[in-house]
Amino acid sequence: MCFFKKQPVVRQLDYSRPFVILNFKTYKESSGANALKLAKIAEKVSLQSKVNIIVCPQSIDLKEVASNVKIPVYAQHTDNSVLGKSTGNIIAENLADNNIHGSLLNHSEKKLDIKDIEKTVVKLKELDMKSVVCAKDNVVAKKLSSLKLVKPDFIAVEPPELIGGEKSVSESGPEIIERSVKACNGLNVLVGAGIKSNQDVMTALKLGAKGVLLSSHYVLSKDPEGFLRELIKGI
């Protein structure tokens, strides 16, 4: 008898296609059974559309979600800490052991200093995990793209004043996208903050971004599958 559940074969990232990263944050609507439900919807849409869709459940739900979907699952945060005496920290090695393929870092709700960012990106790279490092503007994005030891896999530009709002960065600050893409010297740039429509995604892609990062407009939608399908229509 086998007591260990076989991990699903995770779909490989296709860098020729756009990216959508769904941050579940800690909403009740995206916790526990709801986290798996939202992840399964994202899996279904991703596999049918061939768009790279990545989900970021909260830490307590990571293992359950990663054990039941074939799309990449990333952590919302990883600490610059080691195995052993690191009470309460989220350790990269433990994430890797649980089939987690990457992590958000430096979100505006969980900020890090530049040294911790760089050390954590290095650790993730050593474990063959992806890093998605958030920046509030193109100035921070440029600093992140200039890390000496290793470069992030993605830099997600999210003006904090627009996060969770009704006006997206694509609408109110398209020049931020252009400047960020230019500042990042060829690295993969994602756009976040208020992303809620197909037009937001189209604008971001047109201006050189590789994809988008969003949360509440998916998590809190009354029809998350319909929302997600409309978001990526035609891309």
N, C-alpha and C positions, 0 to 999 in steps of 0.2 A: 504494500500500500504506500502511495506517495503522499506525504504530509505537506508538501510544498507546492503552492500554486505556481504554475508556469507563467512567466511574464509574457505579455503580448509582444509581438514583433513590432517595434515602433517604426512608423513611416519615416524615411530619411528626408531631410530638408532638401528642397529643390530651389537653389538660389536663382534659377531663371524665372521663378514665379514670385508673386508678392507674398508678404508676410502679414498676418494678423495675430497679435498677441493679446489674449484676454486675461486681464488681471482680475481675479475674483475678489480681491481685498478680503474684508471680514464681515461682509453683509450676511444677515440671516438667510437671505435668499440664495446665497452661494456657499452655505456651510453644510457639512454632513451629507445627507442624501441628496440635497440640492446641488452640492458641488459635483457629484458624480453625474447627476442628470444634465447639468449644463455642459460638462465635459463630453458626455456621450453625444449631445447635440452638435458640439463643435467638431467632434470626430466624424460624424455622419456628413456634415457639410464639407469638411476638408477633404475627405476621401472621394466625395462625388465631384468636387470642383477643382481638385488638384491645387488649391491655394494652401500655402503653409499656414495652418492655424495651430497656435501653441496656447496651452492653458496654464494659468498660474494660481492654483488653489492655495488657501492658507495652509500653514505647516501641518496642522493636525489632520488634514485631509489628503496630503500628498501621496502617501503610500496607497491608500484605497483607490484614488483616481488613477495613479500610474499603473496599478495592477489590472486595470479594467479598460484601458483605451489604447489605441494604436497610433495616437498622435503624441508629439513631445509634451511632457509635463515639466514645467520649470517652477522653482521655488520663488516666492515673493522677495526673499532676502536670504543672504548667507553671511555668516560672521567670519571675520578674520581671526579664527580661533583653531585650536588643535584638539585632537582626540584626547580625552582624559579629563583634566581639571578645567573644564569650561562650562560650568553649571549654567543651564538656561540658554546656551548658545546653539545656533544652527550650524552644524559642521558639514563641510563640503563632502567629506568621505562618506558620511552617513547618508547624505542625499544620493550620492552615486550608487551606494549599495542598495538603495530602494528604487532604482530605475528612474531617477530624476535626471534629466538631461541638461539642465542649465539653471540659471537664476537671474532674476532682476537684482539690480544693485542701485543704491543711491536714489531710490524713489523719494519724491519730495516729502512723503510721510515717514520715511526711514532713511534719513540722510547719513552719509559717511564722509570722513575726510579723505583726501586724495591718496594718502599712504595706505589706508585700509582698502580703498578701492583697488589700487594697483596690486597689493598682495593677494587680495581675494580673486582678482582676475587671473593672476598667475596660478593660484591653486586650482581654480576651475579648469584652466587650460591643461594643467598636468593630469587632471582626471578625465580629460576629453569631454568636458562639459562646456556649454555655451554661456557667455556673459552678455547681459543686456543692461548697459549702464545708462541711467537716466541723467539728463542735464536740463537745467532750467532755461538755458538759452544757448546761442551759438558761441558765446565766450567760454562757457563751461565745456561745451562740446569740443571746442578746439583743444582745451587742456586735456580732456580725456583722450582725444585722438593722438596726443603727443606723449602718452605714457611711454617710458623708456624700456621697461622690461618686457612688456607684451601689450598688444592692442586688444581692446574689447571686440567681441564679435559683432555687436550692435551698439549704437548710441541712440537712445530714445530721447528726443527733445520734447519736453513738456513744460511750457510756461505754467507755473503753479497756480496763477490767478485764474486760469481757464479750466483747470481740472474739475470735472464733474459738472461743468456749466453747460449752458445752452448754446454758447458761441464757441466754435472750434478754432483751433489755431489755423486751420486751412482757410477759414472765413475771415478771421480778424487779423491774422498776421502771416500771410503767405510769404512775406519777405523773410520771416524768421526761418522758414523751411529752406529757402534758397541760400541764405547765409550759412545755415548749419551744414547743409550738404557741401558747400564750398569749403567750410572750415574743417570738415572731417577728412579731407584728403583721400577720398576713395573708400573710406569705411562705410559699412552698411548703416544708413540713418533711418530710424523709425520716427514717426510723428505721433504725439499724443496730446491729450487735453481737449476734452469736449467733442471728440470724434464720434459722430452719430449717424452719418449719412453716406450714401454711395458717392455723392459729390465730394465730400471731405476726403475720401480715399482716393478718388480720381485726381483731385488737385494735388494731394501729397505725392502721388506717383509721377504726375506730370512734372512736378518741380524737382524730381530727382530722388525722392525718398524711396526706400525699399519696401515700406509698409507702414502699418499703424499699430498703436498700442491704445487700448481702451478698457473701460471697466463698467461703470454704472449703466450706461445705455444698453449694454448687453445683459448684465446681471439682473437689472430691475425691469427689463422688458416683460410685458404680458405675453409676448410671443417671441421668445429668444431665437427660435429657429427661423421664423419669418424675418426677424430683424437682421440676423446674420446673413441670410441669403440675399436680402436686399442690399446689405452693406457691400458685398463682394461682387454683385452682379456686373458682368461684363469686364472684369479685370483679369 
